[in-house]
């Protein structure tokens, strides 16, 4: 009897399993149930991009006082905050980190840093670092995501 072998892969999230990667083929030879390490990183990046470019329907102070649910998905609309001061930037970073902790469980210990985009006028770059879990393996990762900030002043 052969021993089980260790595979560097992670289960595919539900919605990715339901995605048809090749719609022109009636049945895929191998269903998408496991993701390679590279595919997991790409999946997490897509989810972070979705999350950070979706506005929660609830104001930031309300989100700070309650446990996040699917109704609260996204980051709060922070256009009411001035972004020229350290306190507002800290609130923005904390809101992003809390959203990551609530909605991207594959990424642990996320840290967030803001950078100004030199190429996109209405965007701020969010640099996210953390650890990605691939089964029993933990891998440090870093992502950079442009967040649409129309209405915010980042000069």
ABEGO torsion letter per residue (X at the ends): XBBBBBBBBBBBBAAAAABBABAABABBABBBABBBAAAAAAAAAAAAAAAAABBBABBAAAAAABBBBAAABEBBBAAABBAABAAAAAAAAAAAAAAAAAABAABBGBBBBBBBBAABAABBBBBBBEBBBBEABBBBBBBBBBBBABGBBBX
